[in-house]
C-alpha cells in the first residue's frame, strides 16, 4: 500500500515539474504574436563544493563555465559563494554572493556585455525515503547588473527574482558491475519569477527542466551529466530562447574536518 501511494505521488510530481513550468511560462505571453523564438545548443560545465566548517555551519562554493554553440562562444561565467547553516538534518539555509559575467552571444545577442553582483538567500528541504529522494529549493536573489560599454560600467536599477526547484533522485544499478549505491538518476524542474516594479510584463522569465545520470566516487566526490532544457523570455517579452544544453557537473563534499 505504501509503495502504491508513493508511486501515485511520484507520478503527480513528474507531471508538475515537466509540464507546469514550461506551459505557464508560455501562457503569460500568449497575446504577443510577434514574439520571435530561437533554438540554441549550449554546454555548461559546473563545479559544486560544500564543506562543513564547524557544527551546523558550512561553506558553499559553485562555479559555472557556460559556452554557447557548445564550445565556440563565451556565454557566461558564474561564481557563487555562501555560508550555510543546517536548521535540521533535512533543512538548510544559505546566505551568499554571486559574481556573473555575461557575454554577447547567440542569435539574439545583448547590445553589451553584462557584469552582475548578486546577493542570494536559499532554503533547501530534503525528503529522503527508500523509493525516491525528493528535495525542494527556494531561492531569492537581489541582482545588481551593470552594462559594459567602451570600458565604462553603467549600473541599472536593482532587480529581484525568486526561484523554485523541485528535484527527484534515485539510485540504480544492475548486478555486481553497476553498484546501486554509487549510480543515480536525477530529474528536476526550476521556475524563475521576477518581482518588483522592474519586472514589467516579464514576470515568469525562465524555466529549466533537467534529466541526468550520476556516479559517486566514495563519500566525497560525484560526477553528473545530463540534458537541460532552458526556456528564457527576454525582458521585452517579444524574444524567447529555447536552449538545449549539455550540463556536466563535478561535486565535492566534506562533512567533517580531515584528520591530521
PLY file of the C-alpha trace (Angstrom):
ply
format ascii 1.0
element vertex 260
property float x
property float y
property float z
element edge 259
property int vertex1
property int vertex2
end_header
0.00 0.00 0.00
2.82 2.39 0.89
4.59 1.73 -2.43
1.34 2.38 -4.32
0.86 5.75 -2.63
4.47 6.74 -3.29
4.08 5.82 -6.97
0.95 7.96 -7.27
2.69 10.93 -5.63
5.77 10.47 -7.81
3.68 10.40 -10.98
1.98 13.63 -9.96
5.30 15.33 -9.14
6.78 14.32 -12.50
3.74 15.77 -14.28
4.10 19.03 -12.37
7.82 19.56 -12.96
7.73 18.54 -16.64
4.55 20.31 -17.72
3.59 23.13 -15.38
6.68 25.31 -15.65
7.02 25.45 -19.47
3.27 25.80 -20.01
2.98 28.65 -17.51
5.97 30.41 -18.99
4.49 30.33 -22.49
0.97 31.18 -21.34
1.96 34.54 -19.83
2.69 35.98 -23.27
0.01 34.41 -25.50
-1.07 37.84 -26.65
2.35 38.64 -28.13
2.03 37.01 -31.56
5.10 38.85 -32.89
7.49 37.20 -30.42
10.47 35.54 -32.12
11.95 32.29 -30.81
15.40 30.82 -31.43
16.66 27.30 -30.71
20.26 27.12 -29.49
22.70 24.46 -28.27
24.87 25.23 -25.24
27.23 23.47 -22.83
27.55 24.22 -19.10
30.46 22.94 -17.02
29.81 23.17 -13.29
31.81 22.82 -10.08
29.98 22.45 -6.76
31.60 22.19 -3.32
30.09 22.01 0.18
32.32 21.95 3.25
31.41 21.65 6.90
33.26 24.28 8.92
32.07 23.68 12.45
28.93 22.09 13.85
25.94 23.24 11.79
27.93 25.82 9.80
29.39 25.21 6.36
30.86 26.84 3.24
29.14 26.62 -0.14
31.04 27.10 -3.43
29.83 26.91 -7.03
31.27 27.87 -10.41
29.72 27.68 -13.90
31.65 28.00 -17.16
28.95 28.33 -19.81
29.54 28.16 -23.55
27.11 28.95 -26.38
27.02 26.77 -29.52
28.62 24.02 -27.40
32.15 25.47 -27.30
32.50 28.19 -29.93
31.18 31.24 -27.99
31.55 32.52 -24.45
28.13 32.71 -22.80
28.61 33.25 -19.09
30.92 32.87 -16.11
29.13 32.45 -12.77
30.67 32.24 -9.30
28.64 31.67 -6.13
29.92 31.66 -2.55
27.79 31.22 0.54
27.63 30.45 4.24
25.37 27.51 5.05
23.53 26.74 8.29
21.74 23.44 8.90
18.44 24.05 10.64
17.86 20.29 10.85
19.14 17.14 9.09
16.59 17.80 6.31
16.54 21.62 6.14
19.38 24.05 5.46
19.71 27.74 4.65
22.38 29.70 2.76
23.25 33.39 2.56
25.54 34.06 -0.38
27.12 36.31 -3.00
27.41 35.79 -6.75
29.58 37.35 -9.46
28.34 36.83 -13.02
29.84 37.93 -16.34
27.56 37.54 -19.38
28.87 37.84 -22.93
27.35 38.83 -26.26
26.32 35.51 -27.79
23.72 33.63 -29.81
21.07 34.62 -32.34
19.51 37.26 -30.06
22.66 38.88 -28.65
22.76 41.52 -25.95
23.77 45.01 -27.00
26.62 44.99 -24.45
28.31 42.53 -22.07
26.94 42.50 -18.53
28.51 42.16 -15.10
26.28 41.30 -12.15
26.78 41.33 -8.38
24.12 39.15 -6.80
23.04 38.68 -3.18
21.03 35.49 -2.64
19.25 33.60 0.11
18.22 29.94 -0.07
16.19 27.33 1.79
16.58 23.64 0.90
14.26 20.87 2.11
15.22 17.20 1.64
12.80 14.28 1.96
14.80 11.04 1.67
13.00 7.70 1.56
13.65 4.18 0.29
11.91 4.74 -3.06
12.99 8.20 -4.25
14.71 11.22 -2.67
12.73 14.43 -3.06
14.12 17.93 -2.49
12.70 21.42 -2.80
14.80 24.57 -3.15
13.57 28.14 -2.74
16.00 30.91 -3.64
15.64 34.71 -3.51
18.01 36.95 -5.49
18.82 40.66 -5.43
20.55 41.45 -8.72
22.82 44.49 -9.29
23.50 44.48 -13.04
25.78 46.85 -14.97
26.27 47.24 -18.71
29.85 47.32 -20.00
30.29 49.84 -22.84
33.50 51.47 -24.09
35.34 50.45 -20.94
32.73 52.07 -18.68
30.24 50.38 -16.39
26.64 51.67 -16.36
24.52 50.34 -13.44
20.83 49.53 -13.88
18.10 49.52 -11.18
18.27 46.58 -8.77
16.20 43.58 -9.86
14.52 40.96 -7.67
13.91 37.34 -8.59
12.57 34.24 -6.85
13.30 30.66 -7.94
11.67 27.36 -7.02
13.16 23.95 -7.89
11.63 20.51 -7.35
14.06 17.59 -7.72
13.76 13.79 -7.68
16.76 11.48 -7.28
17.04 7.70 -7.08
19.88 5.17 -7.00
20.04 2.45 -9.65
22.23 -0.50 -10.61
22.31 -3.97 -12.11
24.30 -6.94 -10.88
27.76 -6.51 -9.45
29.32 -4.29 -12.15
26.95 -1.36 -11.54
26.92 -0.60 -7.82
23.43 0.52 -6.81
24.80 2.78 -4.08
27.08 4.68 -6.47
24.85 5.33 -9.50
21.80 7.58 -9.59
19.44 9.41 -11.90
18.17 12.94 -11.33
15.05 14.75 -12.59
14.25 18.38 -11.78
12.37 21.48 -12.86
13.01 25.08 -11.79
10.78 28.11 -12.36
12.07 31.72 -12.23
9.80 34.68 -11.40
10.74 38.37 -11.45
9.45 40.58 -8.65
9.11 44.30 -8.06
8.41 47.26 -10.37
11.34 46.43 -12.66
9.76 43.15 -13.78
7.27 44.81 -16.12
5.42 42.29 -18.31
8.09 39.66 -17.80
7.01 38.09 -14.50
7.85 34.48 -15.36
11.02 34.74 -17.40
12.67 31.31 -17.27
12.10 27.59 -16.83
14.76 24.87 -16.55
13.97 21.18 -16.96
16.84 18.74 -16.32
17.37 14.99 -16.54
20.75 13.38 -15.88
22.80 10.43 -14.65
25.45 10.48 -11.96
28.14 8.37 -10.31
29.58 8.67 -6.79
33.26 8.11 -6.10
33.34 7.25 -2.41
31.68 9.58 0.08
33.13 12.87 -1.12
33.10 13.04 -4.94
30.44 12.67 -7.61
30.12 13.37 -11.34
26.87 14.08 -13.14
25.99 14.67 -16.80
22.64 15.35 -18.39
20.32 17.34 -20.62
18.99 20.77 -19.58
16.20 22.47 -21.50
16.12 26.17 -20.69
13.24 28.38 -21.83
14.04 32.09 -21.49
11.69 35.00 -22.23
13.56 38.30 -22.68
12.53 41.48 -20.87
10.65 42.87 -23.84
8.65 39.55 -23.98
8.99 39.71 -27.79
12.07 37.46 -27.84
12.42 33.93 -26.49
15.28 31.42 -26.26
14.78 27.65 -26.30
18.20 26.40 -25.20
19.20 22.73 -25.36
22.14 22.37 -23.02
24.66 19.68 -22.16
25.44 20.02 -18.45
28.44 18.35 -16.79
28.89 18.78 -13.02
31.59 17.73 -10.58
30.72 17.89 -6.87
32.87 17.62 -3.75
31.55 17.40 -0.18
33.32 17.29 3.16
31.16 16.78 6.23
33.97 16.80 8.78
37.49 18.16 9.11
40.22 15.88 7.76
42.37 14.10 10.34
45.91 15.46 10.80
0 1
1 2
2 3
3 4
4 5
5 6
6 7
7 8
8 9
9 10
10 11
11 12
12 13
13 14
14 15
15 16
16 17
17 18
18 19
19 20
20 21
21 22
22 23
23 24
24 25
25 26
26 27
27 28
28 29
29 30
30 31
31 32
32 33
33 34
34 35
35 36
36 37
37 38
38 39
39 40
40 41
41 42
42 43
43 44
44 45
45 46
46 47
47 48
48 49
49 50
50 51
51 52
52 53
53 54
54 55
55 56
56 57
57 58
58 59
59 60
60 61
61 62
62 63
63 64
64 65
65 66
66 67
67 68
68 69
69 70
70 71
71 72
72 73
73 74
74 75
75 76
76 77
77 78
78 79
79 80
80 81
81 82
82 83
83 84
84 85
85 86
86 87
87 88
88 89
89 90
90 91
91 92
92 93
93 94
94 95
95 96
96 97
97 98
98 99
99 100
100 101
101 102
102 103
103 104
104 105
105 106
106 107
107 108
108 109
109 110
110 111
111 112
112 113
113 114
114 115
115 116
116 117
117 118
118 119
119 120
120 121
121 122
122 123
123 124
124 125
125 126
126 127
127 128
128 129
129 130
130 131
131 132
132 133
133 134
134 135
135 136
136 137
137 138
138 139
139 140
140 141
141 142
142 143
143 144
144 145
145 146
146 147
147 148
148 149
149 150
150 151
151 152
152 153
153 154
154 155
155 156
156 157
157 158
158 159
159 160
160 161
161 162
162 163
163 164
164 165
165 166
166 167
167 168
168 169
169 170
170 171
171 172
172 173
173 174
174 175
175 176
176 177
177 178
178 179
179 180
180 181
181 182
182 183
183 184
184 185
185 186
186 187
187 188
188 189
189 190
190 191
191 192
192 193
193 194
194 195
195 196
196 197
197 198
198 199
199 200
200 201
201 202
202 203
203 204
204 205
205 206
206 207
207 208
208 209
209 210
210 211
211 212
212 213
213 214
214 215
215 216
216 217
217 218
218 219
219 220
220 221
221 222
222 223
223 224
224 225
225 226
226 227
227 228
228 229
229 230
230 231
231 232
232 233
233 234
234 235
235 236
236 237
237 238
238 239
239 240
240 241
241 242
242 243
243 244
244 245
245 246
246 247
247 248
248 249
249 250
250 251
251 252
252 253
253 254
254 255
255 256
256 257
257 258
258 259
